[in-house]
Amino acid sequence: MSCGGVWDVSRIRIRHPELHTQSLRQSSYTFRYGVKMVPCNGTKKRHRLCPNAVSLDLPLLPFNTNEVLVPSETKTLHLYEARYLALLEESLLRKKLFVHFVLDPIAISNSSGEASFAARYGCLVLIENIERLDVGALVSIRGIGRVKIIKFLQAEPYLKGEVRPQQDMVLDSTTNIISKILQVKEALYSLNKLEIKLKAPKEAPLQTSCLNSLIWAENEPSLECDKDFVPSSAERVSFAAFQPVSGSTPSELLKLQEEKIKAMNMKDTLQRLDNSLELIRDNTSMVAAKLAIQSLEMQ
């Protein structure tokens, strides 16, 4: 599974179900193949998450630290182990929702031979499409908004937990943020035009990952859950740029993962939009350079 995987959740032992850490035996560091990735200004602020925020009990699907999923991002999974197919069926009963999150190693105890992990970067996802196969199913998912895992409710046959929404600070004045959103949109459309000029297989879509995310972010998602789980339009757009661009190298994808982690940790929409613009400019320069090389090779 060269492009990612999930933890062997059958070996997770949750000692403290109300905390965000759990132990795995050191011998279970390998990934199992139950899930396969398929390529594809000084204004006043207030926090949108209140102490009495609503919560949901949902299936949880853990991934390694190189598989952070951000709101607006799409991903296709090949589910074929029985436990993950069971997770899929419960998700369908839960309004097509589950949580994508990362198990992040935080410490290793030499005396016990066990490692501790933190549950980070939770993202509520919506199942957009399912293609049933002879073995398992291809499942297309979309990141909706960040969530925090409050409590683990079960470990087998798959993880399940209670989650609450996490959103950005809300700006009382939106003049600056509207201006920044327009800049991000314009920059993403320009990047998309460059990307589709790159030499690609005939079956490659003309709509890039970034543009796909932007178009989704601009529209209010239709979800059968509490509106607190759906980020504002500005917050959704602020994540749209954190997608792989055509022809990305392994080092460029690694840098993207670092930027996605920063974006997930931020609580300031305006700052994330600034970071988005910087990332788009870097990607535009990179794609322009690859187009120049491609032009020379075709001469």
C-alpha positions as CSV (number, residue, x, y, z in Angstrom):
1,M,0.0,0.0,0.0
2,S,2.4,2.6,-1.3
3,C,0.1,5.6,-0.9
4,G,-1.2,5.1,2.6
5,G,-3.1,2.9,4.9
6,V,-5.0,2.6,8.1
7,W,-4.0,1.3,11.5
8,D,-4.8,-2.3,12.5
9,V,-7.6,-1.2,14.8
10,S,-8.3,-4.7,16.0
11,R,-5.1,-4.5,18.0
12,I,-5.9,-1.1,19.6
13,R,-6.3,-1.3,23.4
14,I,-8.1,1.7,24.8
15,R,-7.0,2.0,28.5
16,H,-8.6,5.4,29.0
17,P,-11.6,5.7,26.8
18,E,-12.3,9.4,27.8
19,L,-8.8,10.5,26.8
20,H,-7.4,11.1,23.3
21,T,-4.5,8.6,23.7
22,Q,-4.4,4.9,23.5
23,S,-1.8,2.1,23.5
24,L,-0.8,-0.3,20.7
25,R,1.7,-3.1,21.0
26,Q,4.9,-2.2,19.4
27,S,4.6,-5.4,17.2
28,S,1.5,-4.0,15.5
29,Y,3.2,-1.0,13.8
30,T,2.6,-2.5,10.4
31,F,-0.4,-1.4,8.4
32,R,-3.1,-3.8,7.3
33,Y,-4.6,-3.9,3.9
34,G,-8.2,-3.5,4.9
35,V,-8.3,-0.1,3.3
36,K,-6.4,0.9,0.2
37,M,-5.9,4.5,-1.1
38,V,-6.9,5.0,-4.7
39,P,-5.1,7.8,-6.6
40,C,-7.2,10.0,-7.7
41,N,-6.8,43.1,11.0
42,G,-7.5,43.9,14.8
43,T,-11.2,42.9,14.7
44,K,-12.9,41.3,17.6
45,K,-13.2,37.5,17.6
46,R,-15.3,34.9,19.3
47,H,-15.0,31.1,19.2
48,R,-17.8,29.2,17.5
49,L,-17.5,26.1,19.8
50,C,-19.4,26.5,23.1
51,P,-19.2,24.3,26.1
52,N,-22.6,22.8,25.3
53,A,-21.7,22.0,21.7
54,V,-23.7,19.2,20.1
55,S,-22.0,15.8,19.6
56,L,-22.4,12.8,17.4
57,D,-21.5,9.1,17.9
58,L,-19.8,7.9,14.7
59,P,-17.5,5.3,13.3
60,L,-13.9,6.3,13.3
61,L,-11.4,5.4,10.6
62,P,-7.7,5.9,11.7
63,F,-4.9,6.7,9.3
64,N,-1.2,7.2,9.6
65,T,0.4,10.6,9.9
66,N,0.9,11.0,6.1
67,E,-2.8,10.8,5.4
68,V,-4.3,14.0,7.0
69,L,-7.6,14.8,5.3
70,V,-8.8,18.5,5.3
71,P,-12.3,19.8,4.8
72,S,-13.3,20.1,1.1
73,E,-10.8,17.3,0.2
74,T,-11.9,14.2,-1.6
75,K,-10.4,10.7,-1.4
76,T,-11.3,7.3,-2.7
77,L,-10.9,4.2,-0.5
78,H,-10.9,0.6,-1.4
79,L,-12.6,-1.2,1.6
80,Y,-12.4,-4.9,1.6
81,E,-11.8,-6.3,5.1
82,A,-15.0,-7.4,6.9
83,R,-14.6,-4.9,9.7
84,Y,-14.2,-1.9,7.4
85,L,-17.2,-3.1,5.3
86,A,-19.1,-3.2,8.6
87,L,-18.0,0.3,9.3
88,L,-19.3,1.3,5.9
89,E,-22.7,-0.2,6.6
90,E,-23.0,1.6,9.9
91,S,-21.9,4.9,8.3
92,L,-24.7,4.5,5.8
93,L,-27.1,4.2,8.7
94,R,-25.6,7.4,10.2
95,K,-26.5,9.7,7.3
96,K,-23.4,8.6,5.3
97,L,-21.1,10.1,7.9
98,F,-17.9,8.9,9.7
99,V,-14.7,10.4,11.0
100,H,-11.3,10.3,9.3
101,F,-8.5,10.9,11.8
102,V,-4.8,10.3,12.4
103,L,-3.1,8.2,15.1
104,D,0.0,10.2,15.9
105,P,2.8,8.5,17.9
106,I,3.7,10.6,20.9
107,A,5.9,8.4,23.1
108,I,7.4,4.9,23.4
109,S,8.0,3.2,26.8
110,N,11.1,1.0,26.7
111,S,10.0,-0.9,29.8
112,S,6.6,-1.9,28.6
113,G,7.4,-2.2,24.8
114,E,4.3,-0.2,24.0
115,A,3.7,3.1,22.2
116,S,1.2,5.9,23.0
117,F,-0.7,7.6,20.3
118,A,-2.8,10.7,20.1
119,A,-6.0,11.0,18.0
120,R,-5.4,14.1,16.0
121,Y,-6.8,16.0,12.9
122,G,-10.3,14.5,13.0
123,C,-12.4,15.4,10.0
124,L,-16.0,14.6,9.5
125,V,-16.5,13.0,6.1
126,L,-19.5,12.4,3.9
127,I,-19.7,9.3,1.7
128,E,-20.4,10.7,-1.8
129,N,-20.4,7.5,-3.8
130,I,-20.0,3.8,-3.4
131,E,-19.1,1.3,-6.1
132,R,-19.6,-2.3,-5.1
133,L,-16.9,-4.7,-6.3
134,D,-16.5,-8.4,-6.3
135,V,-14.1,-7.8,-3.4
136,G,-15.2,-5.0,-1.2
137,A,-16.2,-1.5,-2.4
138,L,-14.7,1.7,-3.7
139,V,-15.9,4.5,-1.5
140,S,-15.5,8.2,-2.4
141,I,-15.5,10.5,0.6
142,R,-15.5,14.3,1.1
143,G,-14.0,16.1,4.1
144,I,-16.7,18.3,5.7
145,G,-15.3,20.0,8.8
146,R,-12.9,19.4,11.7
147,V,-14.0,17.5,14.7
148,K,-12.6,16.6,18.1
149,I,-12.9,13.1,19.5
150,I,-14.3,13.5,23.0
151,K,-14.6,9.8,23.9
152,F,-13.9,6.4,22.4
153,L,-17.0,4.2,22.7
154,Q,-15.8,0.9,21.2
155,A,-12.7,-0.7,19.7
156,E,-14.0,-3.8,17.9
157,P,-14.8,-4.6,15.2
158,Y,-14.0,-1.0,14.4
159,L,-13.5,2.2,16.3
160,K,-16.4,4.3,17.3
161,G,-16.5,7.5,19.3
162,E,-18.2,10.7,20.4
163,V,-17.1,13.8,18.4
164,R,-17.8,17.5,18.6
165,P,-17.4,20.2,15.9
166,Q,-14.3,22.5,15.9
167,Q,-14.5,25.7,13.9
168,D,-12.5,28.9,13.4
169,M,-12.9,32.1,15.3
170,V,-15.7,34.2,13.8
171,L,-14.7,37.7,12.6
172,D,-17.2,40.4,13.5
173,S,-16.0,42.4,10.5
174,T,-15.8,40.5,7.2
175,T,-14.4,43.2,4.8
176,N,-10.8,41.8,4.9
177,I,-11.9,38.2,4.7
178,I,-14.1,38.7,1.7
179,S,-11.3,40.4,-0.2
180,K,-8.9,37.6,0.7
181,I,-11.4,35.0,-0.4
182,L,-11.7,36.7,-3.8
183,Q,-7.9,36.6,-4.1
184,V,-7.8,32.9,-3.3
185,K,-10.5,32.1,-5.8
186,E,-8.8,34.0,-8.6
187,A,-5.5,32.4,-7.8
188,L,-7.0,28.9,-7.8
189,Y,-8.7,29.4,-11.1
190,S,-5.4,30.6,-12.6
191,L,-3.6,27.5,-11.2
192,N,-6.3,25.2,-12.6
193,K,-5.8,26.7,-16.1
194,L,-2.0,25.9,-15.9
195,E,-2.5,22.4,-14.5
196,I,-4.8,21.2,-17.3
197,K,-2.1,22.2,-19.8
198,L,0.4,19.7,-18.3
199,K,0.8,16.5,-20.3
200,A,-1.6,14.0,-18.7
201,P,-3.4,10.7,-19.6
202,K,-6.4,11.2,-21.9
203,E,-8.7,10.0,-19.1
204,A,-7.4,12.6,-16.7
205,P,-10.2,15.0,-15.6
206,L,-10.0,18.6,-16.7
207,Q,-11.1,19.8,-13.2
208,T,-8.2,19.6,-10.8
209,S,-8.4,18.7,-7.1
210,C,-8.1,22.3,-6.0
211,L,-10.9,23.5,-8.3
212,N,-13.1,20.6,-7.3
213,S,-12.6,21.5,-3.6
214,L,-13.2,25.2,-4.3
215,I,-16.5,24.6,-6.2
216,W,-17.7,22.4,-3.3
217,A,-16.6,24.9,-0.7
218,E,-18.6,27.7,-2.4
219,N,-21.9,25.9,-2.0
220,E,-23.6,25.1,1.3
221,P,-23.3,21.3,1.9
222,S,-26.5,19.4,2.3
223,L,-26.0,17.3,5.4
224,E,-28.5,15.6,7.7
225,C,-26.7,16.7,10.9
226,D,-26.5,19.7,13.2
227,K,-25.3,22.8,11.4
228,D,-22.5,23.3,13.9
229,F,-20.7,20.5,12.1
230,V,-20.6,22.5,8.9
231,P,-17.9,25.2,8.7
232,S,-18.7,28.7,7.4
233,S,-18.2,29.3,3.7
234,A,-15.0,31.3,4.4
235,E,-13.5,28.5,6.4
236,R,-14.4,26.0,3.7
237,V,-12.7,28.1,1.0
238,S,-9.7,28.5,3.2
239,F,-9.0,24.8,3.0
240,A,-9.5,24.4,-0.8
241,A,-5.9,25.1,-1.8
242,F,-4.4,22.3,0.4
243,Q,-4.7,19.6,-2.4
244,P,-2.0,17.9,-4.5
245,V,-1.3,19.5,-7.9
246,S,-0.5,17.6,-11.1
247,G,2.9,16.0,-11.2
248,S,3.7,16.5,-7.6
249,T,7.0,14.8,-6.5
250,P,7.2,12.9,-3.2
251,S,9.0,15.8,-1.5
252,E,6.3,18.2,-2.7
253,L,3.6,15.9,-1.3
254,L,5.5,15.8,2.0
255,K,5.6,19.6,2.1
256,L,1.8,19.6,1.4
257,Q,1.2,17.3,4.3
258,E,3.1,19.7,6.6
259,E,0.9,22.6,5.3
260,K,-2.3,20.6,5.8
261,I,-1.3,19.9,9.5
262,K,-0.7,23.7,10.0
263,A,-4.1,24.4,8.4
264,M,-5.9,21.9,10.6
265,N,-4.3,23.4,13.7
266,M,-5.2,27.0,12.9
267,K,-8.3,28.8,14.3
268,D,-8.0,32.0,12.3
269,T,-9.6,31.9,8.8
270,L,-7.8,35.0,7.6
271,Q,-4.4,33.5,8.5
272,R,-5.3,30.2,6.7
273,L,-6.4,32.2,3.6
274,D,-3.0,34.0,3.7
275,N,-1.2,30.6,3.9
276,S,-3.4,29.4,1.0
277,L,-2.3,32.2,-1.2
278,E,1.3,31.6,-0.5
279,L,0.9,27.9,-1.3
280,I,-1.0,28.6,-4.5
281,R,1.8,31.0,-5.6
282,D,4.4,28.3,-4.9
283,N,2.4,25.7,-6.8
284,T,1.8,28.1,-9.7
285,S,5.5,28.7,-10.1
286,M,6.2,24.9,-9.9
287,V,3.6,24.1,-12.5
288,A,4.8,26.9,-14.8
289,A,8.3,25.5,-14.5
290,K,7.1,22.0,-15.4
291,L,5.2,23.4,-18.4
292,A,8.4,25.1,-19.6
293,I,10.3,21.8,-19.4
294,Q,7.4,20.0,-21.1
295,S,7.5,22.5,-23.9
296,L,11.2,22.0,-24.5
297,E,10.8,18.2,-24.5
298,M,8.1,18.4,-27.2
299,Q,10.3,20.5,-29.5
